[in-house]
Amino acid sequence: MSGADWLALITTLQLSAVTTVVLLLLGTPLAWWLARTRRRLAVAVEAVVALPLVLPPTVLGFYMLVALGPHGPIGGVLQALGLHHLAFTFTGLVLASTLYSLPFMVQPLKDAFAAVGPRMLDAAATLRAGPWDRFFHVVVPLARRGFLTAITLTFAHTVGEFGVVLMVGGNIPGETRVLSIAIYDHAEAMDYASAHLLAGGLLVASFLMLFTVYLLNRRYALVHV
C-alpha cells in the first residue's frame, strides 16, 4: 500500500468511528422513542429515518453539499458568523455519514427495545427503580444484541460509503479521501493490483465483522435461552 492509501485507511477508520459514536448517542434515544410511542408522528419520523435505505446516495450527497456549502442554510450561517462552511471538510463528511447511516443504527435498536416488553420494566418499577435505572440496568442488558448489531452495521456501512462521501467530501488526501474513493482512483488509473488489494481487504474485513456479529448474537441467544 502506498502512503496515500494508508492515509485513506486512517481517514476511513476515523470517519467510521466518529460516525458510529455520534449515531449511538443520537440513535439510542430516537430508537427508544420510536419503540415506545404510539403517536402518529412516529410513522413519519420512521419513514424519514429509513429514507437513506432507498434514496440514491448521490441525491442525499447533493442536498447535503448544498446545505453545507457557502450559500446553503448551514454553511451560509457559519460563514455569516465568520466560520468556514462545511463542504469538503471532515466535519461535513461526518454530518453526511451520520444521516446516511442513520437507519443502520436506529432500526436494530428499535427492534431490540420493542422486544424487551413492558413486564420487566413494570417489575423494576415496583422495586422503585427510576427511569434511568430501568433503562441502563434492565433495557440495555436485554437489548445488547441490538446494540452489537447496530454498532457493527453502522461502522461497516460507513466504511463502504462512496456516493455521499464523493459528493460532500470530494477527494482531498488526508482529510476526506477514504478507501472507496482510493479504489475508484486506482481503477480509473487502471492500477488494478492496488484496487484489488484495497477492495479485497474491505471484503474480508466486512465479512469478519458480520461473522463476528452473527456468532455473538447466536451465543447470546443460546445463553438467554
C-alpha positions as CSV (number, residue, x, y, z in Angstrom):
1,M,0.0,0.0,0.0
2,S,1.2,3.5,-0.8
3,G,1.4,6.3,1.7
4,A,-1.8,7.8,0.2
5,D,-3.6,4.5,0.7
6,W,-2.6,4.4,4.3
7,L,-3.9,7.9,4.8
8,A,-7.2,6.9,3.1
9,L,-7.4,3.9,5.5
10,I,-6.8,6.1,8.6
11,T,-9.4,8.6,7.3
12,T,-11.9,5.8,6.7
13,L,-11.4,4.4,10.2
14,Q,-11.7,7.8,11.8
15,L,-14.8,8.7,9.9
16,S,-16.5,5.3,10.7
17,A,-15.6,5.5,14.4
18,V,-16.8,9.1,14.9
19,T,-20.0,8.4,12.9
20,T,-20.7,5.3,15.0
21,V,-20.2,7.2,18.3
22,V,-22.4,10.1,17.1
23,L,-25.1,7.8,15.9
24,L,-25.0,5.8,19.1
25,L,-25.6,8.9,21.1
26,L,-28.4,10.3,18.9
27,G,-29.9,7.0,17.6
28,T,-30.4,5.4,21.1
29,P,-33.0,7.9,22.4
30,L,-34.6,8.1,19.0
31,A,-35.0,4.3,18.7
32,W,-36.3,4.2,22.3
33,W,-38.9,6.8,21.4
34,L,-39.9,5.0,18.2
35,A,-40.2,1.7,20.1
36,R,-42.4,3.1,22.9
37,T,-44.6,5.9,21.3
38,R,-48.0,5.4,19.8
39,R,-48.2,8.8,18.2
40,R,-49.0,9.1,14.5
41,L,-46.0,11.4,14.1
42,A,-43.8,8.3,14.7
43,V,-44.8,6.9,11.3
44,A,-43.4,10.0,9.5
45,V,-40.3,10.0,11.7
46,E,-39.7,6.3,10.9
47,A,-40.1,7.0,7.2
48,V,-37.5,9.8,7.4
49,V,-35.1,7.6,9.3
50,A,-35.4,4.8,6.7
51,L,-35.2,7.2,3.7
52,P,-31.4,6.6,3.1
53,L,-32.1,2.9,2.5
54,V,-34.0,3.7,-0.7
55,L,-32.6,7.1,-1.7
56,P,-29.7,7.1,-4.1
57,P,-26.6,8.2,-2.2
58,T,-25.8,10.9,-4.8
59,V,-29.2,12.5,-4.1
60,L,-28.6,12.7,-0.4
61,G,-25.0,13.8,-1.1
62,F,-26.1,16.6,-3.4
63,Y,-28.6,18.1,-0.9
64,M,-26.0,17.8,1.9
65,L,-23.5,19.6,-0.3
66,V,-26.0,22.4,-1.0
67,A,-26.9,22.7,2.7
68,L,-23.3,22.7,3.9
69,G,-21.9,24.9,1.1
70,P,-21.2,28.6,1.4
71,H,-24.6,29.5,0.1
72,G,-26.6,26.8,2.0
73,P,-28.7,27.2,5.2
74,I,-25.9,25.6,7.3
75,G,-22.8,26.8,5.5
76,G,-24.2,30.2,4.9
77,V,-24.9,30.7,8.6
78,L,-21.5,29.6,9.6
79,Q,-19.9,32.0,7.1
80,A,-22.1,34.8,8.5
81,L,-20.6,34.0,11.9
82,G,-17.1,34.3,10.5
83,L,-16.6,30.5,10.3
84,H,-15.7,28.3,7.4
85,H,-18.5,26.3,5.6
86,L,-18.5,22.5,6.0
87,A,-18.5,21.4,2.4
88,F,-15.3,19.3,1.5
89,T,-14.3,19.1,5.2
90,F,-14.1,16.1,7.5
91,T,-16.8,17.6,9.8
92,G,-19.1,17.9,6.8
93,L,-18.3,14.3,5.9
94,V,-19.3,13.2,9.5
95,L,-22.6,15.0,9.2
96,A,-23.4,13.4,5.9
97,S,-22.4,10.0,7.1
98,T,-24.5,10.4,10.2
99,L,-27.6,10.9,8.1
100,Y,-26.7,8.3,5.6
101,S,-26.1,5.6,8.2
102,L,-29.0,6.6,10.5
103,P,-31.3,3.6,9.7
104,F,-28.4,1.1,10.3
105,M,-28.2,2.3,13.9
106,V,-31.9,3.1,14.7
107,Q,-33.7,0.1,13.2
108,P,-31.8,-2.7,15.1
109,L,-32.1,-0.7,18.3
110,K,-35.8,-0.1,17.8
111,D,-36.4,-3.8,17.3
112,A,-34.4,-4.7,20.3
113,F,-36.1,-2.1,22.5
114,A,-39.6,-3.3,21.3
115,A,-38.7,-6.9,22.2
116,V,-38.0,-6.0,25.8
117,G,-41.7,-5.5,26.5
118,P,-43.3,-3.8,29.5
119,R,-43.3,-6.6,32.0
120,M,-39.6,-6.4,33.0
121,L,-39.9,-2.6,33.3
122,D,-43.0,-2.8,35.4
123,A,-41.3,-5.3,37.7
124,A,-38.3,-3.0,38.1
125,A,-40.6,-0.1,38.7
126,T,-42.3,-2.0,41.6
127,L,-38.8,-2.2,43.1
128,R,-38.6,1.6,43.0
129,A,-36.1,1.7,40.1
130,G,-36.1,5.1,38.4
131,P,-36.4,5.6,34.7
132,W,-32.6,5.8,34.2
133,D,-32.0,2.8,36.4
134,R,-34.7,0.8,34.4
135,F,-33.1,1.8,31.1
136,F,-29.4,1.2,32.0
137,H,-29.9,-1.9,34.2
138,V,-32.8,-3.6,32.5
139,V,-33.2,-2.4,28.9
140,V,-29.6,-2.1,27.9
141,P,-28.5,-5.6,29.1
142,L,-31.6,-7.2,27.4
143,A,-31.0,-5.2,24.2
144,R,-27.3,-6.0,23.9
145,R,-27.8,-8.0,20.7
146,G,-29.4,-5.0,19.1
147,F,-26.6,-2.7,20.3
148,L,-24.0,-5.1,18.9
149,T,-25.7,-5.4,15.6
150,A,-26.4,-1.6,15.3
151,I,-22.8,-0.6,16.1
152,T,-21.3,-3.1,13.7
153,L,-23.7,-2.4,10.8
154,T,-23.2,1.4,11.2
155,F,-19.4,1.1,11.3
156,A,-19.3,-1.3,8.3
157,H,-21.8,0.7,6.3
158,T,-19.8,3.9,6.9
159,V,-16.6,2.2,5.8
160,G,-18.1,1.3,2.4
161,E,-19.7,4.7,1.6
162,F,-18.9,6.1,-1.8
163,G,-21.6,8.4,-3.4
164,V,-22.2,10.6,-0.3
165,V,-18.5,10.8,0.5
166,L,-17.6,11.9,-3.0
167,M,-20.4,14.5,-3.2
168,V,-19.8,16.1,0.2
169,G,-16.2,15.4,0.9
170,G,-14.6,15.3,-2.5
171,N,-11.2,13.7,-2.8
172,I,-8.8,15.5,-0.5
173,P,-5.9,13.3,0.6
174,G,-5.5,13.1,4.4
175,E,-8.9,14.8,5.0
176,T,-11.8,13.4,3.0
177,R,-10.2,10.8,0.7
178,V,-11.5,7.4,2.0
179,L,-10.8,3.8,0.9
180,S,-13.8,3.7,-1.5
181,I,-12.5,6.8,-3.3
182,A,-9.0,5.4,-3.4
183,I,-10.3,2.2,-5.0
184,Y,-12.1,4.3,-7.6
185,D,-9.0,6.3,-8.3
186,H,-6.9,3.1,-8.8
187,A,-9.5,1.5,-11.1
188,E,-9.7,4.7,-13.1
189,A,-5.9,4.8,-13.5
190,M,-6.1,1.0,-14.5
191,D,-3.9,0.2,-11.4
192,Y,-5.9,-3.0,-10.8
193,A,-3.4,-4.5,-8.4
194,S,-3.8,-1.7,-5.9
195,A,-7.5,-1.7,-6.4
196,H,-7.7,-5.4,-5.8
197,L,-5.6,-5.0,-2.6
198,L,-7.9,-2.4,-1.1
199,A,-11.1,-4.0,-2.3
200,G,-10.1,-7.4,-1.1
201,G,-9.2,-6.0,2.3
202,L,-12.6,-4.3,2.6
203,L,-14.3,-7.5,1.5
204,V,-12.5,-9.7,4.1
205,A,-12.9,-7.1,6.9
206,S,-16.7,-6.7,6.2
207,F,-17.2,-10.5,6.2
208,L,-15.3,-10.8,9.5
209,M,-17.3,-8.1,11.1
210,L,-20.6,-9.7,10.1
211,F,-19.4,-13.2,11.0
212,T,-18.5,-11.9,14.5
213,V,-21.9,-10.2,14.9
214,Y,-23.9,-13.3,13.9
215,L,-21.6,-15.6,16.1
216,L,-22.0,-13.4,19.2
217,N,-25.8,-12.9,18.6
218,R,-26.1,-16.7,18.4
219,R,-24.1,-17.2,21.6
220,Y,-26.2,-14.5,23.4
221,A,-29.4,-16.2,22.2
222,L,-28.2,-19.6,23.5
223,V,-27.2,-18.1,26.8
224,H,-30.5,-16.3,27.1
225,V,-32.4,-19.5,26.5
